[in-house]
Amino acid sequence: MIERQPARDRRLPILEIAPPAPSAGRTAAEPGDERLGEFRPEPRALPAFYVWTLGCQMNRSDSEEMSGRLLAAGATEAPTMEAADLVVINTCAIRELAEAKVIGRQGHLGRLKAANPSLRIVLTGCAVRERDREGLGRRYPAVDLFLRPDEEPELIDRLGLASAQGPVGAVGATTIVGRTVVGVADHLAATRSAAVAGGTVQRSSTVSAWLPIIYGCDKTCTYCIVPFSRGPERSRPFDEIVDEAQTLAAAGFREVTLLGQNVNSYGHDLPVESRFGHVRTARWAGRQLDLGSRPDLAELIRAIDGIRTADGAPAIPRLRFITSHPWDLSDRLIEALADCPSVCEALHLPVQSGDDDVLRRMGRQYTTEHYLERLAKIRAAVPGITISTDIIVGFCGETEAQFERTLRFLESVRYDQVFAAAYSERPGTPATHLPDDVQAAEKRRRLNALLALQEPIGLERNRAWLGRDVEVLVDTVARERSHDHDEPEAVGQEMAGEGSGPGGVRPGPGEVALSGRTRGNKLVHLAGPTDWLGRLVTVRVQHAGPYALRGKPRADGVAELHLGDLGRMASQPSVSDLGGRAPTGR
Ligand code: SF4
């Protein structure tokens, strides 16, 4: 039962940013004495801030907004936490370890505050849940201000820092999920669009951009804290998302990732519009939700793919989306993946377990048969698509036989990549009512067994690319890497004399070790000049490990960098034109 609690006209409590430490003693001065300057009222000293971001892509996107607002208010970015007057910690609560990381730094933060009394610490993200607000001060004693994710746009106001954008006011809102008061993203779409329009999103890359499309989650996965930290789903208006995508294309971003805890259910909460009259979606193995005449993810993907350059190429060459829930993976979405040339051939589709009883206890609302049916349909529609997934081992009541079924499931599906973790109980989630009866040591044994089974599968999937040309979006000057540890001898010798740098590459004169990702989201190491950053480079794959590829760039394979390709774009179809079916044809 969802009850909406309107955002009360809350007087926002202001967190006093301590005025600058008083400067040294004073002596009487003559009118013209330049020391008079000391006595002029000093503008409020703006803090040097540091944002520590943990967790998922949505947190990274939220941190880009918070950094942008602080910069727009005149604050400066500090290179380290130790050099900051204001530390913003954007937390993750998906696993105990993530919260423990921040709790474990309270001592260090306390010492920093002792050394710098004007230091202020703000904690936000999924660890800040309304129902636990009372206990937060005890868990995080060094923190001065707690903001739920839906309250983040209030940061500047709450710090008493005037911004060129003017006060945002009280935008946090709450609602009831089950019997729990939770924050809800009723106003985040508006504050996001205002931030984009005001140019206050401090994007962490000039190559790839996050584009949030839906906040919160309506699902009922029993182990998950997200519905209690981010509230029910709130989709952003269709046109505002397409506008932001056009802005990103005009700015020359090569890759855009549509973000949401569950992007597949985008649009179901938006109003009916006649221009979406052609949208009819039948939900699979779940209750039928009438999505008629509302935009869905497929419609959004077609619209963004429809933003084209004069020569008809997608203005955003690479479009990705994360995270998908198998329950909402519609036929319309699969068709859009197949039809739209900009959509990358990579899908992250968390399965969590290969056993139906475990899935039922997890509240995932699908069966392995349903999941496999969707997977087969995607693989048929997009040949060569890479598939990655999430798996939780040691969930409540998971027997050895059920775990074995998960291992057999991985052997049959043969994922390109698996992100696996041992179950850790999250306070306030429905799973706390289930027995957490798999011992920690057994959870670790199962996790290691699963990773040991998946590693050769990952190697086999990557070896399929040996000798082939792949398009790599170069986005990193690679640091020393240690984990690329497949039979180094055999492959090493094969690449003898080649590999001593990060990823085993050997940069020549004027070159550095670079890395980037294929359209299939495979990590590729290569050597090349730094001005290849942000470019699409064709690489011949010469080495495959379980986690990464390495290769030689083809001399003729470096795509010119056309910042603002849009400049050469055909006259722009208006957003409403994009409301209908976008041009197809891969
Ligand atoms: S789909 Fe499930 S696991 Fe994912 S955010 Fe929603 S409740 Fe959590």
Boltz pocket constraint, residues with backbone or C-beta under 6 A from the ligand:
constraints:
  - pocket:
      binder: B
      contacts: [[A, 217], [A, 218], [A, 219], [A, 220], [A, 221], [A, 224], [A, 225], [A, 226], [A, 227], [A, 261], [A, 262], [A, 325]]
      max_distance: 6.0
